[in-house]
């Protein structure tokens, strides 16, 4: 058979340490190296695709991009499994898998290429040794901040031949550390169970005083490697690594990474940390699997994401938006790197959760393997300062971030007509009454969730200071709706400062009401979790009592604020207590929000200002300054960026000016604040069903996220989801990849609730 001409003509470039290589899982479905057909990694752009039925995303990618050469990787389990770890330690275990690889040409109908030129073979070998893209980002997020130290400066090195194949003092051939002073190769530290090295690297330091070393096998052509300073007894950065290695005849450019770095081992260790299932009476719950019952593997502190995703994708509008159309979207999407396309990852996750293809109970463990949300997390959390890390995050904050990102992505699809986040949208009615003239003003604000204060009632006759009486959901709703006093209100009718009373109710009701139960308080500026049971009924609840009524007969409306009155009010604004503002800023809140909180609470102290912040954190204009300030003209680049999302230029410029040029704040207002003067979207209004209702106000609990743990800073999130409504419904418990039937759901201690309106 003649050699493949496409391979002979190929001009390929090997991936570097910073190149994302998607080699473990298809970027458009959850088929992976363990699948029968393995994974094809494009040798041009390193996208990963499944080469087998039913999707064959590898072939689709080749036809779209013209990248015909791919490396197929198939992983198989070794017959002998390694011994189970019994101690809490970080060790590098032997890979329990074997791998089969070959080069494929899709221009030749996917034929296997046996005679591969050296250039193509080198690129394929680099792909084999590259770190999977999703793991690379996780490792970077996990890695500690490593800095240089003075011990790496002005080294007096002893040149000479160096034997680096094994430890100079024993026969260990892995986990070797080379002294950067004399070239001595010594094995690493001994672990608690006797595994690992024999500590000959540190023994060399104790004998010679040579403090700095580098781990062999972690050196990359880009000049990075694991370095250690025994004098500092810490991981360090060697800014002169290439120069130091050159003294021993080692060229950095010729190196290839062959061993796991410390950060990779730390990530691997964290993923092995397990959480046991919990039940009310200790009875074993029945594992289940199937469409809508697919578990999500923990990436390492990703339980907040998995729990929210299970609840959100159980909503009909989300499932129907992304699951049935997944195959069509992958065929038509113009993004050549699906891992970076949020729309692709939303479709991929919906298909993975609802197709049932990956919900298979493993016979030995009687549980699911689950699917990995790594690509979804990377796309939805791209460039986010918190969600892009591997630290534990707040589930409610992630829900808000997710809905915002989905809304932005959906603006480009039929003008947002298919946006599933509209199920959360509703309108609140705010009633303000002057206590002097009794005139009233009604206004409305858009909202997409409810932050519910929890009644704090210490339990009597108990020696435990943190025991609280159960409260009902109705009590918490009453607390939210009760009137609050606004001091220093400048009444436009009285034309002087008075006191007003403000109350908030529903103007419309969303299809799905997302509720955060604020079970925490600040003690010395540290948030403390409160273990207060909230009795949430599993039967239908009626929220009609919290419906706003608008201007009533006999009520007289307040006149509009006159421009000169507003200016006078702005001038009369009292100076804020900068000490309180600084305290709030130290907790991570924007200055504009802190200043507004202090002013709104009349400089009455930090506690009042903090309570105001949490009560108004969902307001779309919470960060907008009270009085307009001099701001520069809108940045043309920001205008162009926001217009690309489908917003009109005039409105974009106006919102940017109001936001002081802050594009993120302007985007929040564009998404959440209606524009009365805006043109209707190009898509037909009928194409997008209106989910808000002014008449239907009966709801049923359909999902909730619970937090296990005594601290708000750590712990574990789980989800409980209802499939169906009424008597025919069933509840299921999601603990990462494990899914079980839950005949007795327990929402009393949950953090985020999802109520679905009964129409």
C-alpha positions as CSV (number, residue, x, y, z in Angstrom):
1,X,0.0,0.0,0.0
2,X,1.5,3.4,-1.0
3,X,2.3,5.8,1.8
4,X,-0.3,8.5,2.6
5,X,0.5,11.6,0.7
6,X,-1.2,13.8,3.4
7,X,1.2,12.6,6.0
8,X,4.2,13.1,3.7
9,X,3.1,16.7,3.0
10,X,2.1,17.6,6.6
11,X,3.7,20.6,8.2
12,X,3.0,20.2,11.9
13,X,4.1,22.0,15.0
14,X,4.5,20.1,18.3
15,X,2.5,21.4,21.3
16,X,4.4,23.4,24.0
17,X,3.7,23.3,27.7
18,X,1.2,26.2,27.3
19,X,-0.7,24.6,24.4
20,X,-4.0,23.1,25.4
21,X,-4.1,19.5,24.3
22,X,-7.6,17.7,24.6
23,X,-6.5,14.1,24.6
24,X,-8.6,12.4,27.3
25,X,-12.2,13.2,26.3
26,X,-14.1,14.4,23.2
27,X,-14.8,18.1,23.5
28,X,-18.4,17.6,22.2
29,X,-19.4,14.5,24.1
30,X,-18.2,12.4,27.0
31,X,-16.6,9.6,25.0
32,X,-13.0,9.2,26.2
33,X,-9.9,7.1,25.9
34,X,-11.6,4.2,27.6
35,X,-14.2,4.0,24.8
36,X,-13.9,1.2,22.3
37,X,-12.8,3.6,19.5
38,X,-10.6,5.7,21.8
39,X,-10.1,9.4,21.2
40,X,-8.7,11.2,18.1
41,X,-6.4,14.2,18.9
42,X,-6.1,16.6,16.0
43,X,-2.3,16.9,15.2
44,X,-2.9,20.5,14.0
45,X,-4.9,22.2,16.7
46,X,-5.0,19.3,19.3
47,X,-8.8,19.2,19.6
48,X,-10.1,15.9,20.9
49,X,-12.9,14.1,19.1
50,X,-14.6,10.7,19.3
51,X,-14.0,8.7,16.1
52,X,-16.8,6.2,16.5
53,X,-20.5,5.9,16.4
54,X,-22.9,7.5,17.0
55,X,-21.4,11.0,16.8
56,X,-18.0,10.7,15.2
57,X,-17.1,14.3,16.2
58,X,-13.5,13.7,15.1
59,X,-14.6,13.3,11.5
60,X,-16.8,16.4,11.8
61,X,-13.8,18.4,13.1
62,X,-11.6,17.2,10.2
63,X,-14.2,18.2,7.6
64,X,-14.8,21.6,9.1
65,X,-11.2,22.6,9.8
66,X,-9.3,20.7,7.0
67,X,-7.1,19.2,9.7
68,X,-7.0,15.6,8.4
69,X,-4.3,14.0,10.6
70,X,-5.1,12.8,14.1
71,X,-3.5,10.6,16.7
72,X,-5.8,8.0,18.1
73,X,-5.3,7.1,21.8
74,X,-7.0,4.2,23.4
75,X,-6.6,3.4,27.1
76,X,-7.0,-0.1,28.6
77,X,-6.9,-1.4,32.2
78,X,-4.0,-3.5,33.2
79,X,-4.8,-6.9,34.5
80,X,-3.1,-6.3,37.9
81,X,-4.4,-3.3,39.8
82,X,-2.1,-1.4,42.2
83,X,-2.5,-1.7,45.9
84,X,-5.1,0.5,47.5
85,X,-3.7,3.6,49.3
86,X,-4.4,3.4,53.0
87,X,-2.6,6.6,54.2
88,X,-3.1,10.3,53.5
89,X,-0.1,11.0,51.4
90,X,1.1,12.3,48.0
91,X,2.9,9.6,46.1
92,X,3.3,8.9,42.4
93,X,1.7,5.6,41.7
94,X,2.2,3.4,38.7
95,X,-0.2,4.1,35.9
96,X,-2.7,1.2,36.0
97,X,-3.4,1.5,32.2
98,X,-1.8,0.5,29.0
99,X,-2.2,2.6,25.8
100,X,-2.5,2.0,22.1
101,X,-1.8,4.8,19.6
102,X,-1.7,5.2,15.9
103,X,-1.9,8.1,13.4
104,X,-5.1,8.3,11.3
105,X,-5.8,10.3,8.1
106,X,-9.4,11.5,7.7
107,X,-8.7,12.6,4.1
108,X,-8.2,8.9,3.4
109,X,-11.5,7.9,4.9
110,X,-10.0,7.6,8.4
111,X,-7.4,5.0,7.4
112,X,-4.6,4.1,9.8
113,X,-1.2,5.3,8.7
114,X,1.6,2.9,9.5
115,X,4.6,4.6,7.8
116,X,4.8,7.9,9.7
117,X,7.6,10.4,8.9
118,X,9.8,11.5,11.8
119,X,8.3,15.0,11.9
120,X,4.8,13.7,12.4
121,X,6.0,11.0,14.8
122,X,7.6,13.7,16.9
123,X,4.4,15.7,17.2
124,X,2.5,12.5,18.0
125,X,5.0,11.7,20.8
126,X,4.6,15.2,22.2
127,X,0.9,14.8,22.3
128,X,1.3,11.5,24.2
129,X,3.5,13.2,26.9
130,X,1.4,16.5,27.0
131,X,-0.8,17.2,30.0
132,X,-4.5,17.0,29.2
133,X,-5.8,20.6,28.8
134,X,-8.5,20.4,31.5
135,X,-6.0,18.9,33.9
136,X,-3.4,21.6,33.0
137,X,-5.8,24.3,34.0
138,X,-6.7,22.5,37.2
139,X,-3.0,22.0,38.0
140,X,-2.3,25.7,37.4
141,X,-5.3,26.6,39.7
142,X,-4.1,24.2,42.4
143,X,-0.4,25.2,42.3
144,X,0.9,27.3,45.1
145,X,2.4,30.6,44.3
146,X,6.1,29.7,43.9
147,X,8.7,32.4,44.2
148,X,12.5,32.6,43.8
149,X,15.0,32.8,46.6
150,X,18.5,34.1,46.9
151,X,20.0,30.6,47.1
152,X,19.6,30.2,43.3
153,X,21.6,33.3,42.6
154,X,25.3,33.3,41.8
155,X,25.7,29.5,42.1
156,X,29.3,28.2,42.1
157,X,28.7,25.1,39.9
158,X,31.1,22.2,39.5
159,X,31.0,21.1,35.8
160,X,31.5,17.5,34.9
161,X,29.9,14.3,33.7
162,X,26.8,13.4,35.6
163,X,24.9,10.1,35.8
164,X,21.3,11.0,35.9
165,X,19.6,7.6,35.2
166,X,19.4,6.6,38.8
167,X,20.1,7.8,42.3
168,X,23.8,8.2,43.1
169,X,23.4,6.4,46.4
170,X,20.8,3.7,45.6
171,X,19.0,2.0,42.7
172,X,15.9,4.3,42.6
173,X,15.2,5.5,39.0
174,X,12.2,7.7,39.6
175,X,11.5,10.8,41.7
176,X,15.1,11.9,41.2
177,X,16.4,15.4,42.2
178,X,19.6,16.8,40.7
179,X,21.8,19.1,42.7
180,X,22.3,22.3,40.8
181,X,25.7,22.9,42.4
182,X,27.5,19.6,41.6
183,X,25.0,17.5,39.6
184,X,24.5,14.8,42.2
185,X,21.3,12.8,41.5
186,X,19.4,11.8,44.6
187,X,16.0,10.2,45.3
188,X,13.3,12.1,47.0
189,X,11.7,11.9,50.5
190,X,10.4,8.7,52.0
191,X,6.6,8.5,52.6
192,X,5.0,7.4,55.8
193,X,4.4,3.8,54.6
194,X,8.0,3.4,53.4
195,X,7.2,4.1,49.7
196,X,8.7,6.9,47.7
197,X,12.5,7.6,47.8
198,X,15.2,7.0,50.3
199,X,15.9,10.7,51.1
200,X,19.3,10.7,49.4
201,X,18.7,14.1,47.9
202,X,18.2,15.7,51.3
203,X,21.1,13.6,52.7
204,X,23.3,15.2,50.1
205,X,22.3,18.7,51.2
206,X,23.0,17.8,54.8
207,X,26.5,16.5,53.9
208,X,27.5,19.2,51.4
209,X,25.3,22.2,52.1
210,X,24.3,22.3,48.5
211,X,20.8,23.7,48.9
212,X,19.1,23.9,45.5
213,X,18.0,21.1,43.2
214,X,15.6,20.4,40.3
215,X,13.3,17.4,39.8
216,X,14.4,15.4,36.8
217,X,11.6,14.5,34.4
218,X,9.7,17.8,35.0
219,X,11.9,19.9,32.9
220,X,10.1,21.4,29.8
221,X,11.5,23.0,26.7
222,X,10.0,26.3,27.9
223,X,12.4,26.3,30.9
224,X,10.0,25.3,33.6
225,X,10.6,22.6,36.2
226,X,10.0,21.7,39.8
227,X,12.8,23.2,41.9
228,X,13.4,23.0,45.6
229,X,15.5,24.8,48.1
230,X,16.5,22.7,51.1
231,X,17.8,25.8,53.0
232,X,14.3,27.4,52.7
233,X,12.7,23.9,52.9
234,X,10.2,24.9,50.2
235,X,9.3,24.7,46.5
236,X,11.1,27.5,44.6
237,X,11.3,29.1,41.2
238,X,14.7,29.0,39.5
239,X,14.8,32.1,37.2
240,X,18.1,30.9,35.7
241,X,17.2,27.3,35.2
242,X,18.5,27.0,31.6
243,X,21.8,28.6,32.5
244,X,22.2,26.3,35.5
245,X,21.5,23.1,33.5
246,X,23.8,24.2,30.8
247,X,26.7,23.8,33.2
248,X,26.1,20.0,33.2
249,X,25.6,19.8,29.4
250,X,21.8,19.7,29.6
251,X,19.9,21.7,27.0
252,X,16.5,22.8,28.1
253,X,15.2,22.9,24.5
254,X,15.9,19.2,24.1
255,X,14.1,18.1,27.3
256,X,10.7,16.4,27.4
257,X,8.5,16.2,30.5
258,X,8.2,12.6,31.7
259,X,7.2,12.8,35.4
260,X,4.4,14.4,37.3
261,X,5.0,17.7,39.0
262,X,4.3,18.4,42.6
263,X,1.1,20.3,41.6
264,X,-0.1,17.4,39.5
265,X,0.4,15.0,42.4
266,X,-1.4,17.4,44.7
267,X,-4.4,17.5,42.3
268,X,-4.4,13.7,42.0
269,X,-4.4,13.4,45.8
270,X,-7.3,15.8,46.2
271,X,-9.5,13.9,43.7
272,X,-9.1,10.8,45.8
273,X,-10.5,12.5,48.9
274,X,-14.0,10.9,49.3
275,X,-17.2,12.0,51.0
276,X,-19.6,9.3,52.3
277,X,-23.3,9.4,51.6
278,X,-25.6,10.6,54.4
279,X,-29.1,9.5,55.2
280,X,-31.5,10.4,58.0
281,X,-31.6,6.9,59.5
282,X,-28.4,5.3,58.2
283,X,-30.3,3.1,55.7
284,X,-28.6,2.4,52.4
285,X,-30.2,4.2,49.5
286,X,-30.6,2.5,46.2
287,X,-28.2,3.6,43.4
288,X,-29.9,4.6,40.2
289,X,-28.8,5.5,36.6
290,X,-30.5,6.6,33.5
291,X,-31.5,9.8,31.5
292,X,-31.5,12.7,33.9
293,X,-29.8,10.5,36.5
294,X,-26.2,10.9,35.4
295,X,-23.6,11.8,38.0
296,X,-20.9,14.5,37.7
297,X,-17.4,13.6,38.8
298,X,-15.7,15.8,41.4
299,X,-12.8,17.7,39.9
300,X,-11.5,18.7,43.3
301,X,-13.8,21.2,45.1
302,X,-16.2,21.3,42.2
303,X,-19.2,20.0,44.2
304,X,-20.8,23.5,44.1
305,X,-20.8,23.4,40.3
306,X,-22.1,19.9,40.1
307,X,-25.0,20.5,42.5
308,X,-26.1,23.7,40.7
309,X,-25.8,22.0,37.3
310,X,-27.9,19.1,38.3
311,X,-30.7,21.4,39.6
312,X,-30.5,23.8,36.6
313,X,-30.5,21.1,33.9
314,X,-33.4,19.4,35.5
315,X,-35.5,22.4,34.5
316,X,-37.6,21.7,31.4
317,X,-36.5,24.9,29.6
318,X,-32.8,24.1,30.0
319,X,-33.1,20.5,29.1
320,X,-35.3,21.3,26.0
321,X,-33.0,24.1,24.9
322,X,-29.7,22.1,24.9
323,X,-30.4,18.4,24.8
324,X,-32.5,17.8,21.6
325,X,-30.5,20.2,19.5
326,X,-27.0,19.1,20.6
327,X,-26.2,17.2,17.4
328,X,-27.5,20.0,15.1
329,X,-25.5,22.6,17.1
330,X,-22.2,20.6,16.7
331,X,-22.7,20.4,13.0
332,X,-23.4,24.1,12.5
333,X,-21.1,25.7,15.2
334,X,-18.3,27.7,13.5
335,X,-16.1,27.5,16.6
336,X,-13.2,25.2,15.6
337,X,-12.3,24.8,19.3
338,X,-15.5,23.5,20.9
339,X,-13.8,23.4,24.4
340,X,-13.8,27.2,24.4
341,X,-17.4,27.6,23.1
342,X,-19.9,28.0,26.0
343,X,-22.8,27.0,23.7
344,X,-20.9,23.8,22.8
345,X,-20.3,22.9,26.4
346,X,-23.9,23.7,27.4
347,X,-25.1,21.3,24.7
348,X,-22.5,18.7,25.6
349,X,-23.4,18.8,29.3
350,X,-27.1,18.5,28.6
351,X,-26.5,15.6,26.3
352,X,-24.3,13.9,28.8
353,X,-26.9,14.3,31.6
354,X,-30.0,13.4,29.6
355,X,-29.0,10.9,26.9
356,X,-28.4,8.1,29.5
357,X,-25.4,6.9,27.5
358,X,-23.0,7.6,30.4
359,X,-25.3,6.7,33.3
360,X,-24.1,3.1,33.8
361,X,-23.9,1.4,37.2
362,X,-20.5,-0.3,37.6
363,X,-21.0,-3.8,38.9
364,X,-18.1,-3.8,41.3
365,X,-18.8,-0.5,43.0
366,X,-22.6,-0.5,42.5
367,X,-22.3,3.2,41.5
368,X,-21.7,5.3,38.4
369,X,-18.4,6.4,37.1
370,X,-20.1,9.7,36.2
371,X,-19.1,12.3,33.6
372,X,-16.5,15.0,34.1
373,X,-17.6,18.7,33.9
374,X,-14.1,19.9,33.3
375,X,-14.7,21.4,29.8
376,X,-18.0,23.0,31.0
377,X,-16.2,24.5,34.0
378,X,-13.4,25.9,31.9
379,X,-15.8,27.5,29.5
380,X,-18.3,29.0,32.0
381,X,-15.6,30.2,34.4
382,X,-13.1,31.5,31.8
383,X,-11.1,34.4,33.2
384,X,-13.2,34.5,36.4
385,X,-11.1,35.4,39.4
386,X,-12.8,32.9,41.7
387,X,-14.7,30.3,39.7
388,X,-11.6,29.7,37.5
389,X,-9.7,28.4,40.6
390,X,-9.9,25.0,42.3
391,X,-11.1,26.5,45.6
392,X,-14.5,25.9,47.1
393,X,-17.1,28.5,46.0
394,X,-20.5,29.6,47.0
395,X,-23.2,27.7,45.1
396,X,-25.7,30.6,45.0
397,X,-23.0,32.9,43.6
398,X,-22.2,30.3,40.9
399,X,-25.9,30.1,40.0
400,X,-25.9,33.8,39.4
401,X,-22.7,33.7,37.4
402,X,-24.0,30.8,35.3
403,X,-27.3,32.5,34.4
404,X,-25.4,35.7,33.5
405,X,-23.0,33.8,31.2
406,X,-25.8,31.8,29.6
407,X,-27.7,35.1,28.9
408,X,-24.7,36.6,27.3
409,X,-24.1,33.5,25.1
410,X,-27.8,33.4,24.1
411,X,-27.8,37.0,22.9
412,X,-26.1,35.8,19.7
413,X,-28.8,33.1,19.0
414,X,-32.0,34.6,17.5
415,X,-31.6,37.7,19.6
416,X,-31.9,35.8,22.8
417,X,-35.3,34.3,21.9
418,X,-34.3,30.9,23.1
419,X,-32.6,32.0,26.3
420,X,-33.6,29.4,29.0
421,X,-32.6,31.7,31.9
422,X,-35.9,33.6,31.4
423,X,-37.5,31.0,33.6
424,X,-35.9,32.8,36.6
425,X,-37.0,36.3,35.6
426,X,-39.7,38.1,37.5
427,X,-40.4,41.7,38.7
428,X,-40.7,43.1,42.2
429,X,-42.9,45.9,43.2
430,X,-41.4,48.4,45.6
431,X,-43.8,50.6,47.6
432,X,-42.4,53.8,49.2
433,X,-44.6,55.9,51.5
434,X,-43.7,59.2,53.2
435,X,-44.7,59.1,56.9
436,X,-45.4,62.8,56.9
437,X,-47.6,63.4,53.9
438,X,-48.7,59.7,53.5
439,X,-48.2,59.9,49.7
440,X,-46.8,56.8,48.0
441,X,-44.7,55.8,45.1
442,X,-44.7,52.4,43.3
443,X,-41.8,51.3,41.2
444,X,-40.7,47.9,39.7
445,X,-37.4,46.2,39.5
446,X,-36.3,43.2,37.5
447,X,-35.0,40.2,39.5
448,X,-34.0,36.6,38.9
449,X,-33.6,35.2,42.4
450,X,-34.6,35.8,46.0
451,X,-32.2,36.2,48.9
452,X,-34.3,35.2,51.9
453,X,-33.5,36.2,55.4
454,X,-33.9,33.4,57.9
455,X,-35.6,34.1,61.3
456,X,-33.1,33.5,64.1
457,X,-34.8,32.1,67.2
458,X,-32.5,30.5,69.8
459,X,-33.9,27.3,71.2
460,X,-34.9,27.5,74.8
461,X,-33.7,25.2,77.6
462,X,-30.5,24.1,75.9
463,X,-27.0,24.2,77.0
464,X,-25.8,24.5,73.4
465,X,-25.4,28.2,72.4
466,X,-25.8,27.4,68.6
467,X,-29.1,25.5,68.8
468,X,-32.1,27.2,67.1
469,X,-35.8,26.6,66.8
470,X,-37.1,25.5,63.5
471,X,-38.8,28.3,61.5
472,X,-41.2,28.0,58.6
473,X,-40.7,29.2,55.0
474,X,-43.7,31.5,55.5
475,X,-42.0,33.2,58.5
476,X,-39.0,34.0,56.3
477,X,-41.1,35.3,53.5
478,X,-43.0,37.5,56.0
479,X,-39.7,38.9,57.2
480,X,-38.6,39.7,53.7
481,X,-41.9,41.5,52.9
482,X,-42.3,43.4,56.1
483,X,-41.9,47.2,55.8
484,X,-38.5,48.8,56.6
485,X,-37.9,52.4,57.7
486,X,-35.8,54.7,55.4
487,X,-34.4,57.6,57.4
488,X,-33.4,60.8,55.8
489,X,-35.7,60.4,52.8
490,X,-36.1,63.7,50.9
491,X,-39.8,63.8,50.1
492,X,-40.6,65.6,46.8
493,X,-44.0,66.6,48.1
494,X,-42.9,67.8,51.6
495,X,-39.8,69.3,50.0
496,X,-37.7,68.3,53.1
497,X,-36.1,65.4,54.7
498,X,-38.5,63.0,56.3
499,X,-38.9,59.3,57.1
500,X,-40.3,56.8,54.6
501,X,-41.5,53.3,54.9
502,X,-40.5,50.8,52.1
503,X,-41.8,47.4,51.3
504,X,-41.2,44.9,48.5
505,X,-43.5,42.4,47.0
506,X,-44.0,40.4,43.8
507,X,-45.2,42.2,40.7
508,X,-44.9,39.1,38.6
509,X,-44.1,35.5,39.4
510,X,-41.3,33.5,37.7
511,X,-41.7,30.1,36.2
512,X,-38.9,28.9,38.5
513,X,-38.2,30.8,41.7
514,X,-34.6,30.4,42.9
515,X,-34.3,31.2,46.6
516,X,-31.2,31.6,48.7
517,X,-31.6,30.9,52.5
518,X,-29.3,33.3,54.2
519,X,-28.3,31.1,57.1
520,X,-25.2,33.0,58.2
521,X,-24.3,36.1,60.2
522,X,-21.1,38.0,60.6
523,X,-19.2,37.7,63.9
524,X,-16.2,40.0,64.0
525,X,-16.5,40.4,60.3
526,X,-16.2,36.6,59.8
527,X,-19.2,34.9,58.3
528,X,-20.6,32.1,60.6
529,X,-23.0,29.5,59.4
530,X,-26.2,29.2,61.4
531,X,-27.8,25.8,61.7
532,X,-31.4,26.9,61.6
533,X,-33.9,24.4,60.2
534,X,-36.4,25.9,57.7
535,X,-39.5,23.9,57.3
536,X,-40.2,23.8,53.6
537,X,-43.3,21.9,52.5
538,X,-43.1,19.3,49.7
539,X,-46.7,20.0,48.9
540,X,-47.8,23.1,46.8
541,X,-47.4,26.5,48.4
542,X,-49.3,29.7,47.6
543,X,-47.4,33.0,47.3
544,X,-50.4,35.1,46.3
545,X,-50.3,36.8,49.7
546,X,-47.0,38.4,48.7
547,X,-48.3,39.9,45.4
548,X,-48.1,43.6,45.0
549,X,-51.4,45.5,44.4
550,X,-50.2,48.8,42.8
551,X,-51.7,52.2,43.6
552,X,-54.9,51.7,45.6
553,X,-58.1,53.8,45.7
554,X,-57.5,56.6,48.2
555,X,-53.7,56.6,47.8
556,X,-52.1,59.7,46.4
557,X,-48.9,59.3,44.4
558,X,-45.8,61.2,45.2
559,X,-44.7,63.7,42.5
560,X,-41.7,63.0,40.4
561,X,-38.4,64.2,41.8
562,X,-37.6,67.6,40.3
563,X,-34.1,67.9,38.8
564,X,-33.2,70.8,41.2
565,X,-34.5,68.7,44.1
566,X,-32.3,65.8,43.2
567,X,-29.3,68.1,42.9
568,X,-30.0,69.6,46.3
569,X,-30.4,66.1,47.7
570,X,-27.1,65.1,46.2
571,X,-25.4,68.2,47.6
572,X,-26.9,67.5,51.0
573,X,-25.5,63.9,51.1
574,X,-23.7,63.4,54.4
575,X,-20.1,62.4,54.4
576,X,-19.7,58.7,54.8
577,X,-17.8,57.1,57.6
578,X,-14.6,56.0,55.8
579,X,-13.7,53.5,58.5
580,X,-16.9,51.6,57.9
581,X,-16.4,51.8,54.1
582,X,-12.9,50.4,54.5
583,X,-14.2,47.5,56.6
584,X,-16.8,46.6,53.9
585,X,-14.2,46.9,51.2
586,X,-11.8,44.6,53.0
587,X,-14.5,41.9,52.6
588,X,-14.3,42.2,48.8
589,X,-17.3,44.4,48.1
590,X,-16.9,47.2,45.5
591,X,-16.4,50.7,46.9
592,X,-19.6,52.1,45.2
593,X,-21.7,49.5,47.0
594,X,-20.0,50.1,50.3
595,X,-20.5,53.9,50.1
596,X,-24.1,53.4,49.1
597,X,-24.7,51.0,52.0
598,X,-23.2,53.5,54.6
599,X,-25.3,56.3,53.2
600,X,-28.5,54.3,53.0
601,X,-28.2,53.3,56.6
602,X,-27.4,56.9,57.7
603,X,-23.9,56.3,59.0
604,X,-25.3,54.1,61.8
605,X,-22.4,51.6,61.8
606,X,-20.9,48.6,60.2
607,X,-23.5,46.1,61.1
608,X,-26.4,48.1,59.6
609,X,-24.4,48.7,56.5
610,X,-23.5,45.0,56.2
611,X,-27.2,44.0,56.5
612,X,-28.1,46.5,53.8
613,X,-25.5,45.0,51.5
614,X,-26.9,41.5,51.8
615,X,-30.5,42.6,51.5
616,X,-29.8,44.5,48.3
617,X,-27.1,42.3,46.7
618,X,-29.5,41.2,44.0
619,X,-30.4,44.8,42.9
620,X,-29.2,45.4,39.4
621,X,-28.1,48.9,40.3
622,X,-26.5,48.1,43.6
623,X,-23.1,49.2,42.4
624,X,-24.4,52.3,40.6
625,X,-23.5,55.6,42.4
626,X,-26.4,57.5,43.9
627,X,-25.4,60.8,42.3
628,X,-24.1,61.1,38.7
629,X,-20.4,61.8,38.5
630,X,-18.2,63.1,35.8
631,X,-17.2,60.2,33.6
632,X,-15.3,60.0,30.3
633,X,-17.0,59.1,27.0
634,X,-17.7,55.4,26.4
635,X,-14.6,53.4,25.4
636,X,-15.1,52.5,21.7
637,X,-13.6,49.0,22.3
638,X,-16.1,48.4,25.1
639,X,-18.9,49.7,22.9
640,X,-17.9,47.3,20.1
641,X,-17.6,44.4,22.5
642,X,-21.1,44.9,24.0
643,X,-22.7,45.6,20.6
644,X,-21.4,42.2,19.4
645,X,-23.7,40.7,22.0
646,X,-26.8,42.2,20.3
647,X,-27.3,45.4,22.2
648,X,-28.1,48.7,20.4
649,X,-25.2,51.2,20.2
650,X,-27.1,54.1,21.8
651,X,-28.1,52.0,24.8
652,X,-24.6,50.5,25.1
653,X,-23.0,54.0,25.2
654,X,-25.6,55.2,27.7
655,X,-25.1,52.3,30.1
656,X,-21.3,52.6,29.8
657,X,-21.5,56.2,30.8
658,X,-23.7,55.5,33.7
659,X,-21.4,52.7,34.8
660,X,-18.4,55.0,34.7
661,X,-16.9,53.1,31.8
662,X,-17.0,49.7,33.7
663,X,-18.0,47.2,30.9
664,X,-18.9,44.5,33.4
665,X,-21.3,46.7,35.3
666,X,-22.7,48.0,32.1
667,X,-23.3,44.5,31.0
668,X,-25.2,43.7,34.2
669,X,-27.5,46.6,33.6
670,X,-28.0,45.7,29.9
671,X,-29.0,42.2,30.9
672,X,-31.1,43.0,34.0
673,X,-32.6,46.5,33.6
674,X,-35.3,46.9,30.9
675,X,-34.9,49.8,28.5
676,X,-38.2,51.4,27.7
677,X,-36.8,53.2,24.7
678,X,-35.1,50.1,23.2
679,X,-36.2,48.7,19.9
680,X,-37.8,45.2,20.1
681,X,-35.4,42.4,19.2
682,X,-35.2,41.2,15.6
683,X,-36.6,37.8,16.6
684,X,-40.3,37.6,16.9
685,X,-41.6,38.2,20.4
686,X,-43.8,35.2,20.0
687,X,-40.7,33.0,19.6
688,X,-39.9,33.4,23.3
689,X,-42.6,32.3,25.7
690,X,-43.2,34.7,28.5
691,X,-42.4,32.8,31.7
692,X,-43.6,35.6,34.1
693,X,-47.1,35.5,35.4
694,X,-49.3,38.0,37.2
695,X,-52.0,35.5,38.0
696,X,-50.5,32.1,38.8
697,X,-48.7,32.1,42.2
698,X,-48.7,28.5,43.4
699,X,-45.4,26.7,43.5
700,X,-44.0,23.3,44.3
701,X,-40.4,22.5,45.5
702,X,-38.6,20.7,42.7
703,X,-34.9,20.9,43.7
704,X,-32.6,22.1,46.4
705,X,-28.8,22.4,47.0
706,X,-27.6,21.5,50.5
707,X,-24.3,22.4,52.2
708,X,-22.6,19.8,54.4
709,X,-20.2,21.3,56.9
710,X,-20.1,23.8,59.8
711,X,-18.2,26.5,57.9
712,X,-19.2,28.7,55.0
713,X,-15.5,28.5,53.8
714,X,-15.4,24.7,53.2
715,X,-17.6,21.6,53.2
716,X,-19.5,19.8,50.5
717,X,-22.5,20.6,48.4
718,X,-25.1,18.0,47.3
719,X,-28.3,18.3,45.3
720,X,-31.7,16.7,45.6
721,X,-33.9,16.9,42.5
722,X,-37.5,16.0,41.8
723,X,-38.5,14.4,38.5
724,X,-42.2,15.1,37.8
725,X,-44.8,16.9,39.8
726,X,-47.5,15.8,42.2
727,X,-48.0,12.2,43.3
728,X,-46.2,10.8,40.2
729,X,-43.0,12.5,41.1
730,X,-39.8,10.9,42.4
731,X,-36.9,12.4,44.3
732,X,-33.2,11.7,43.7
733,X,-30.1,12.6,45.6
734,X,-26.9,13.7,43.7
735,X,-23.6,13.4,45.5
736,X,-21.1,14.2,42.7
737,X,-21.0,11.0,40.6
738,X,-23.2,9.0,42.9
739,X,-26.9,9.1,42.3
740,X,-29.5,7.4,44.6
741,X,-33.2,7.3,45.0
742,X,-34.3,9.5,47.8
743,X,-37.8,8.5,49.1
744,X,-37.6,11.0,52.0
745,X,-36.0,14.3,50.9
746,X,-34.9,16.6,53.7
747,X,-34.9,20.3,52.6
748,X,-34.8,21.7,56.2
749,X,-31.1,22.6,56.1
750,X,-30.7,23.4,52.4
751,X,-29.1,26.5,51.0
752,X,-30.6,27.1,47.6
753,X,-34.2,26.1,46.7
754,X,-35.8,25.9,43.3
755,X,-39.6,26.2,43.2
756,X,-41.6,25.6,40.0
757,X,-44.8,27.4,39.4
758,X,-47.9,25.3,38.9
759,X,-49.9,26.7,35.9
